[in-house]
């Protein structure tokens, strides 16, 4: 067995509905270019009432594990900032839905959009100790902002499930990361609020400062030049934000870094919106699914979570990685969403129920798993 540890396989899922940003622009009397060019976004996924982070995670994870019937999953890490319970991990709901055995460590990680990366780093440590085992890391989130707010066009939903193992088929994560933490109130959601609060300019400044700070820490620990990275994958709350960070890195290092180094990683995020913890990993999926042959190429990952925590790390794409990908499934996932108009979207948003009183939820989604409602203050799920 080699010393390589990393992402052996991945699978993505999103929500049932999709809203074109042209519809949102028309409803608010805004030039659509403000969204398409100003934000770099075209559409965003909208969950049906019988969908949440658990159902999307279960869809992605079940498809992933179906390709690996002889898997050796010993730990499940569920990364989300859209948790469904203040005590019980969303991963425990997931564990039951996808039929894992009882002898599995299951936890939930939270630090804004960064938690998926924290989960992967923990998984790498686990596999270093137990190389014959595997860890299932699932990043699943729903970005839901207040109606008529500045954040409304940057909503979205999605989940990415990743199998972390020794001798990975897709990407071997290299040792050493650059880290950055600062106490910044750029984005937060109090326990009594169903939508977050955002300081827009501060959020952009904090994101860029964290990007450069994590890069500086990385280069202080490892002899690697920015030109040694073949593609960059940034966290993408909206794709224009990632472009700004990429330009800031170029100015910071004094090296021209063309758009071709990030362009392919943005195709999925433009269509599904902000998926918080899953955002950067949708970028990874898009990059691996692109036509460019990345065999042996080094990917640079900038992971950021408001508040703020950031990390820069690298991974090398493995030989034969294309044989383990299903780009057609990702395209089908995005194209299969049901397009809705603005009044329907607004009714769905206003109909959100975050309280724990008992209620039933009608079946809408055609996904393999659905949220069925609350009984005796307990959430319930079902498989189709």
LOPA-58611 format. One line per 3 residues: their letters; for each residue x, y, z of C-alpha. Coordinates in pm, 1 decimal, padded with zeros to 6 digits, always signed. Example, Ala and Ser with C-alpha at 12.3 -4.5 7.8 and 13.67 -1.06 7.14 Angstrom:
2
AS = +01230.0/-00450.0/+00780.0 ~ +01367.0/-00106.0/+00714.0
REM end
This chain:
384
XXX = +00000.0/+00000.0/+00000.0 ~ +00129.1/+00348.4/-00091.2 ~ +00138.0/+00649.9/+00138.6
XXX = -00122.0/+00827.3/-00073.6 ~ -00450.2/+00915.2/+00098.7 ~ -00727.7/+01119.4/-00055.6
XXX = -01057.6/+01126.9/-00241.1 ~ -01130.1/+00785.1/-00385.5 ~ -01468.8/+00873.2/-00533.7
XXX = -01736.0/+01143.3/-00513.5 ~ -02101.7/+01193.1/-00599.7 ~ -02323.9/+01502.8/-00603.8
XXX = -02693.9/+01574.3/-00559.2 ~ -02909.5/+01885.8/-00554.7 ~ -03270.9/+01987.5/-00493.3
XXX = -03590.0/+01922.2/-00690.4 ~ -03662.7/+02277.4/-00811.0 ~ -03460.3/+02544.6/-00987.6
XXX = -03525.8/+02918.5/-01024.7 ~ -03370.7/+03108.7/-01317.7 ~ -03219.5/+03432.6/-01196.7
XXX = -03385.9/+03606.4/-01491.3 ~ -03717.3/+03545.5/-01311.6 ~ -03583.7/+03696.1/-00989.6
XXX = -03443.4/+03994.2/-01179.1 ~ -03774.1/+04058.0/-01354.5 ~ -03971.4/+04037.1/-01029.0
XXX = -03741.1/+04292.7/-00865.1 ~ -03699.9/+04518.6/-01169.8 ~ -03326.9/+04449.2/-01188.9
XXX = -03109.6/+04415.6/-01497.6 ~ -03035.0/+04038.3/-01524.3 ~ -02673.0/+04125.4/-01605.9
XXX = -02632.5/+04221.4/-01239.4 ~ -02670.7/+03852.5/-01161.2 ~ -02513.9/+03690.5/-01468.9
XXX = -02205.0/+03912.9/-01484.5 ~ -02204.0/+04089.6/-01149.6 ~ -02238.9/+03770.2/-00946.3
XXX = -02146.2/+03514.3/-01210.3 ~ -02463.8/+03315.9/-01143.6 ~ -02744.0/+03195.7/-01371.1
XXX = -02983.3/+02980.2/-01162.6 ~ -03017.7/+02836.1/-00814.0 ~ -03163.9/+02517.2/-00672.4
XXX = -03469.9/+02538.7/-00447.6 ~ -03563.8/+02248.4/-00218.4 ~ -03910.6/+02098.3/-00225.4
XXX = -04091.6/+02086.2/+00111.7 ~ -03994.1/+01719.6/+00147.4 ~ -03621.4/+01786.0/+00097.9
XXX = -03349.5/+01897.7/+00337.1 ~ -02976.4/+01849.4/+00391.8 ~ -03030.7/+01491.1/+00506.0
XXX = -03224.6/+01381.5/+00195.9 ~ -02974.6/+01541.1/-00044.3 ~ -02684.9/+01387.0/+00148.4
XXX = -02852.0/+01045.3/+00144.4 ~ -02908.3/+01065.8/-00231.4 ~ -02543.3/+01151.6/-00298.7
XXX = -02403.3/+00900.6/-00047.0 ~ -02624.2/+00609.6/-00157.5 ~ -02522.8/+00654.2/-00521.0
XXX = -02159.1/+00673.6/-00417.5 ~ -02162.9/+00360.2/-00201.8 ~ -02362.1/+00166.9/-00461.8
XXX = -02046.9/+00181.4/-00675.1 ~ -01846.1/+00035.9/-00385.1 ~ -02049.1/-00252.9/-00240.5
XXX = -01739.7/-00384.5/-00062.7 ~ -01664.1/-00052.3/+00104.9 ~ -01500.2/-00033.1/+00447.1
XXX = -01664.7/+00279.0/+00587.8 ~ -01580.4/+00308.7/+00956.2 ~ -01662.5/+00677.6/+01005.0
XXX = -01921.7/+00924.0/+00871.1 ~ -01856.2/+01297.0/+00888.3 ~ -02152.4/+01518.7/+00797.0
XXX = -02048.5/+01878.3/+00726.3 ~ -02324.4/+02138.5/+00724.0 ~ -02427.6/+02479.8/+00849.8
XXX = -02792.4/+02386.0/+00790.7 ~ -02822.9/+02127.2/+01065.0 ~ -03167.1/+01985.0/+01141.6
XXX = -03114.7/+01940.9/+01516.9 ~ -02908.3/+02118.7/+01780.0 ~ -02803.3/+01788.1/+01938.9
XXX = -02842.7/+01492.3/+01705.9 ~ -02602.3/+01482.3/+01414.0 ~ -02756.5/+01493.6/+01068.7
XXX = -02509.2/+01214.8/+00999.4 ~ -02705.1/+00979.7/+01226.1 ~ -03019.5/+01031.7/+01018.5
XXX = -02804.2/+00974.5/+00708.4 ~ -02648.8/+00661.3/+00856.7 ~ -02990.4/+00504.2/+00902.7
XXX = -03124.6/+00601.5/+00560.9 ~ -02834.3/+00453.1/+00364.5 ~ -02820.6/+00136.0/+00573.4
XXX = -02473.4/+00146.6/+00726.3 ~ -02395.2/-00101.6/+01001.9 ~ -02383.8/-00004.6/+01370.1
XXX = -02005.5/-00007.6/+01413.2 ~ -01943.6/+00334.6/+01260.7 ~ -01833.5/+00662.7/+01420.7
XXX = -02079.6/+00935.0/+01312.1 ~ -02047.8/+01309.5/+01378.5 ~ -02153.5/+01648.1/+01242.7
XXX = -01904.1/+01929.9/+01176.6 ~ -01990.1/+02300.5/+01165.1 ~ -01787.0/+02609.0/+01077.0
XXX = -01979.0/+02791.1/+00808.6 ~ -01870.7/+02682.4/+00458.6 ~ -01535.4/+02544.2/+00575.8
XXX = -01660.2/+02232.4/+00759.4 ~ -01635.7/+01998.5/+00460.1 ~ -01262.0/+02058.6/+00446.2
XXX = -01232.0/+02004.8/+00820.8 ~ -01408.1/+01672.9/+00766.0 ~ -01165.8/+01568.2/+00494.7
XXX = -00864.1/+01658.4/+00706.1 ~ -01001.9/+01451.3/+00995.9 ~ -01065.8/+01164.4/+00754.2
XXX = -00706.2/+01177.9/+00630.1 ~ -00584.7/+01138.8/+00986.8 ~ -00813.9/+00842.9/+01044.7
XXX = -00692.5/+00663.2/+00731.5 ~ -00329.6/+00731.4/+00825.9 ~ -00391.6/+00525.8/+01142.6
XXX = -00623.6/+00268.1/+00984.5 ~ -00527.3/+00238.1/+00616.2 ~ -00764.3/-00051.6/+00547.6
XXX = -01069.0/+00154.6/+00644.1 ~ -01260.0/+00431.4/+00466.1 ~ -01435.7/+00748.8/+00575.5
XXX = -01753.3/+00888.0/+00421.9 ~ -01745.8/+01267.9/+00422.2 ~ -02066.3/+01439.3/+00313.6
XXX = -02101.3/+01816.2/+00271.8 ~ -02467.9/+01915.5/+00240.1 ~ -02627.7/+02257.7/+00273.1
XXX = -02915.7/+02485.5/+00181.5 ~ -02834.6/+02854.1/+00140.5 ~ -03158.4/+03032.5/+00228.5
XXX = -03154.4/+03412.1/+00258.8 ~ -03434.6/+03651.9/+00351.0 ~ -03673.2/+03747.6/+00073.8
XXX = -03588.7/+04079.6/-00094.9 ~ -03243.3/+04084.0/+00068.5 ~ -02910.8/+04140.6/-00105.7
XXX = -02823.3/+03774.3/-00048.9 ~ -03139.0/+03639.6/-00213.9 ~ -02982.3/+03580.1/-00560.0
XXX = -02699.1/+03380.8/-00400.1 ~ -02919.1/+03106.4/-00260.1 ~ -02878.4/+02741.8/-00356.9
XXX = -02870.3/+02383.8/-00236.4 ~ -02663.8/+02071.9/-00285.6 ~ -02463.7/+01786.2/-00139.0
XXX = -02134.1/+01621.0/-00228.6 ~ -02044.2/+01282.2/-00081.4 ~ -01679.4/+01172.3/-00086.2
XXX = -01514.4/+00843.3/-00001.0 ~ -01174.3/+00901.3/+00162.6 ~ -00927.5/+00613.7/+00146.1
XXX = -00569.4/+00503.0/+00094.9 ~ -00463.4/+00464.5/-00270.2 ~ -00739.4/+00698.5/-00391.7
XXX = -00861.0/+00674.4/-00749.9 ~ -00927.5/+01047.0/-00796.8 ~ -00712.3/+01288.4/-00594.2
XXX = -00427.5/+01220.5/-00349.3 ~ -00420.0/+01498.0/-00087.3 ~ -00065.1/+01617.9/-00023.3
XXX = +00071.7/+01682.1/+00328.3 ~ +00084.7/+02034.5/+00473.8 ~ -00187.0/+02296.9/+00462.7
XXX = -00197.8/+02670.6/+00505.4 ~ -00435.8/+02776.8/+00784.9 ~ -00605.9/+03101.0/+00882.8
XXX = -00857.7/+03194.4/+01153.8 ~ -00990.1/+03539.1/+01249.9 ~ -01293.4/+03641.3/+01457.2
XXX = -01492.7/+03835.5/+01196.2 ~ -01867.7/+03904.0/+01193.5 ~ -01909.0/+03896.8/+00817.1
XXX = -02183.8/+03633.1/+00809.7 ~ -02374.5/+03461.9/+01090.9 ~ -02707.7/+03298.4/+01171.3
XXX = -02830.8/+03310.6/+01530.9 ~ -03013.8/+03010.4/+01672.9 ~ -03347.7/+03192.7/+01657.6
XXX = -03321.1/+03291.6/+01290.9 ~ -03395.6/+03077.1/+00986.1 ~ -03194.1/+03307.8/+00759.6
XXX = -02843.2/+03452.6/+00802.9 ~ -02718.6/+03807.8/+00841.6 ~ -02449.1/+03930.1/+00605.9
XXX = -02216.5/+04228.8/+00590.8 ~ -02147.6/+04223.2/+00217.1 ~ -01829.5/+04428.5/+00183.0
XXX = -01682.4/+04286.8/+00503.3 ~ -01759.0/+03936.7/+00378.0 ~ -01569.2/+03995.6/+00054.6
XXX = -01275.6/+04155.4/+00235.4 ~ -01261.5/+03875.9/+00493.6 ~ -01273.3/+03610.9/+00221.9
XXX = -00983.3/+03762.4/+00030.3 ~ -00779.3/+03828.4/+00345.2 ~ -00828.3/+03467.3/+00452.9
XXX = -00732.4/+03343.4/+00106.9 ~ -00404.0/+03531.9/+00113.8 ~ -00341.9/+03450.4/+00479.2
XXX = -00381.2/+03076.6/+00426.8 ~ -00160.3/+03094.3/+00117.5 ~ +00114.8/+03273.3/+00310.2
XXX = +00101.2/+03013.9/+00587.0 ~ +00115.1/+02737.3/+00328.0 ~ +00424.9/+02874.8/+00154.0
XXX = +00594.6/+02929.1/+00490.1 ~ +00561.1/+02556.6/+00558.0 ~ +00619.7/+02413.7/+00214.3
XXX = +00847.4/+02498.0/-00076.3 ~ +00592.8/+02531.5/-00352.5 ~ +00544.9/+02819.9/-00594.7
XXX = +00210.0/+02939.4/-00720.4 ~ +00317.2/+02827.2/-01067.6 ~ +00345.9/+02469.5/-00936.9
XXX = -00034.1/+02459.2/-00909.7 ~ -00204.8/+02358.7/-01234.1 ~ -00566.7/+02443.1/-01141.4
XXX = -00721.7/+02636.2/-00853.4 ~ -01054.1/+02548.8/-00695.6 ~ -01195.1/+02822.3/-00475.3
XXX = -01492.8/+02828.1/-00243.6 ~ -01773.8/+02975.9/-00454.3 ~ -02058.6/+03151.1/-00268.5
XXX = -02102.2/+03303.1/-00612.8 ~ -01849.8/+03254.6/-00889.0 ~ -01752.6/+03623.4/-00918.3
XXX = -01633.6/+03608.9/-00557.7 ~ -01393.7/+03329.4/-00648.6 ~ -01270.1/+03531.4/-00946.5
XXX = -01191.6/+03824.1/-00718.2 ~ -00997.5/+03600.2/-00480.4 ~ -00805.2/+03449.6/-00771.5
XXX = -00713.3/+03797.0/-00897.6 ~ -00606.3/+03895.9/-00545.8 ~ -00379.3/+03591.3/-00526.1
XXX = -00221.2/+03684.8/-00859.4 ~ -00151.9/+04037.9/-00736.4 ~ -00023.6/+03905.4/-00402.8
XXX = +00223.3/+03664.6/-00564.2 ~ +00316.6/+03891.0/-00856.2 ~ +00235.4/+03612.0/-01102.2
XXX = -00021.3/+03626.5/-01379.9 ~ -00285.6/+03362.5/-01309.6 ~ -00523.3/+03332.8/-01601.7
XXX = -00894.1/+03256.6/-01588.5 ~ -00824.6/+02921.0/-01752.3 ~ -00693.1/+02803.6/-01414.6
XXX = -01037.6/+02838.3/-01252.9 ~ -01293.6/+02850.6/-01536.0 ~ -01381.9/+02481.5/-01557.2
XXX = -01443.9/+02454.6/-01183.2 ~ -01728.4/+02706.7/-01198.1 ~ -01969.9/+02542.9/-01441.0
XXX = -02182.8/+02358.7/-01183.2 ~ -02193.5/+02636.3/-00923.9 ~ -02328.1/+02886.3/-01177.7
XXX = -02627.9/+02657.4/-01219.6 ~ -02703.5/+02543.7/-00863.5 ~ -02609.0/+02848.5/-00655.3
XXX = -02440.4/+02852.8/-00317.7 ~ -02414.0/+02512.9/-00149.2 ~ -02207.5/+02639.2/+00148.0
XXX = -01993.7/+02344.2/+00269.6 ~ -02043.1/+02162.5/-00061.4 ~ -01956.8/+02464.2/-00277.5
XXX = -01585.0/+02401.2/-00326.7 ~ -01644.3/+02029.8/-00379.7 ~ -01898.2/+02095.3/-00653.7
XXX = -01609.6/+02294.4/-00802.2 ~ -01388.0/+01987.6/-00774.0 ~ -01652.5/+01771.8/-00940.7
XXX = -01687.2/+02019.9/-01227.2 ~ -01310.1/+02037.0/-01272.4 ~ -01268.8/+01658.4/-01279.3
XXX = -01564.3/+01620.6/-01517.7 ~ -01422.9/+01876.2/-01763.7 ~ -01261.2/+01768.0/-02089.3
XXX = -00911.2/+01872.4/-01978.9 ~ -00684.9/+01577.9/-01895.9 ~ -00561.9/+01638.7/-01542.8
XXX = -00359.8/+01323.1/-01493.1 ~ -00069.6/+01402.3/-01261.3 ~ -00174.4/+01766.4/-01228.4
XXX = -00174.2/+01950.8/-00897.8 ~ -00499.0/+02111.2/-00777.6 ~ -00493.2/+02397.2/-00527.5
XXX = -00794.1/+02421.1/-00294.5 ~ -00897.0/+02743.1/-00117.7 ~ -01158.6/+02657.4/+00142.8
XXX = -01329.4/+02937.7/+00334.7 ~ -01595.5/+02959.9/+00602.2 ~ -01727.0/+03292.2/+00726.2
XXX = -01653.5/+03399.0/+01076.0 ~ -01375.6/+03317.2/+00958.9 ~ -01168.8/+03003.3/+00895.7
XXX = -00973.1/+02921.1/+00580.3 ~ -00735.5/+02656.7/+00453.1 ~ -00523.5/+02612.7/+00142.4
XXX = -00414.9/+02262.6/+00049.9 ~ -00318.1/+02070.6/-00261.2 ~ -00392.7/+01738.2/-00423.4
XXX = -00260.0/+01546.6/-00722.3 ~ -00499.4/+01394.2/-00974.0 ~ -00437.2/+01022.6/-01012.1
XXX = -00367.9/+00822.1/-01325.3 ~ -00681.2/+00661.5/-01464.5 ~ -00911.9/+00895.9/-01272.0
XXX = -01151.8/+00933.9/-01564.8 ~ -01254.9/+00569.9/-01541.7 ~ -01402.8/+00640.3/-01197.5
XXX = -01614.1/+00943.8/-01294.9 ~ -01972.6/+00976.0/-01415.9 ~ -02002.5/+01327.0/-01557.0
XXX = -02328.0/+01235.6/-01731.1 ~ -02494.0/+01173.3/-01393.7 ~ -02402.8/+01523.3/-01274.9
XXX = -02540.0/+01679.0/-01591.4 ~ -02859.5/+01476.3/-01550.2 ~ -02889.5/+01589.3/-01187.6
XXX = -02879.5/+01955.3/-01291.5 ~ -03091.9/+01924.3/-01605.3 ~ -03352.8/+01712.8/-01426.8
XXX = -03463.1/+01988.6/-01189.1 ~ -03813.8/+02127.8/-01230.5 ~ -03802.2/+02493.4/-01329.9
XXX = -04035.8/+02716.5/-01131.8 ~ -04156.8/+03075.3/-01167.7 ~ -04110.5/+03354.3/-00917.1
XXX = -04451.2/+03323.6/-00741.6 ~ -04392.9/+02950.0/-00687.3 ~ -04045.4/+03013.7/-00549.1
XXX = -04176.4/+03282.2/-00315.6 ~ -04453.4/+03053.9/-00188.1 ~ -04196.5/+02780.4/-00118.4
XXX = -03973.5/+03026.3/+00066.9 ~ -04260.9/+03164.0/+00276.0 ~ -04385.4/+02811.5/+00348.3
XXX = -04063.1/+02705.9/+00516.5 ~ -04128.2/+02541.2/+00852.0 ~ -03839.3/+02535.8/+01094.4
XXX = -04039.5/+02474.9/+01410.2 ~ -04078.2/+02131.5/+01568.0 ~ -04455.7/+02112.5/+01595.7
XXX = -04611.1/+01804.8/+01437.6 ~ -04689.8/+01818.8/+01065.9 ~ -04691.4/+01597.1/+00757.6
XXX = -04522.7/+01680.0/+00427.9 ~ -04668.8/+01584.1/+00091.1 ~ -04448.5/+01387.9/-00148.0
XXX = -04296.5/+01606.6/-00418.2 ~ -03938.5/+01508.7/-00492.5 ~ -03858.1/+01209.4/-00711.2
XXX = -03525.9/+01158.2/-00533.5 ~ -03456.0/+00828.6/-00351.8 ~ -03516.8/+00981.4/-00006.7
XXX = -03761.6/+01232.6/+00134.2 ~ -03846.2/+01413.8/+00454.7 ~ -04197.2/+01307.2/+00561.0
XXX = -04262.3/+01545.1/+00851.2 ~ -04246.0/+01576.5/+01227.4 ~ -04424.3/+01356.6/+01479.8
XXX = -04386.4/+01397.9/+01856.3 ~ -04120.6/+01662.1/+01777.6 ~ -03906.1/+01402.3/+01594.1
XXX = -03809.3/+01437.3/+01226.9 ~ -03892.5/+01142.8/+01005.0 ~ -03754.5/+01031.0/+00668.9
XXX = -03841.3/+00762.6/+00416.7 ~ -03676.4/+00584.9/+00126.9 ~ -03864.6/+00530.7/-00197.3
REM end
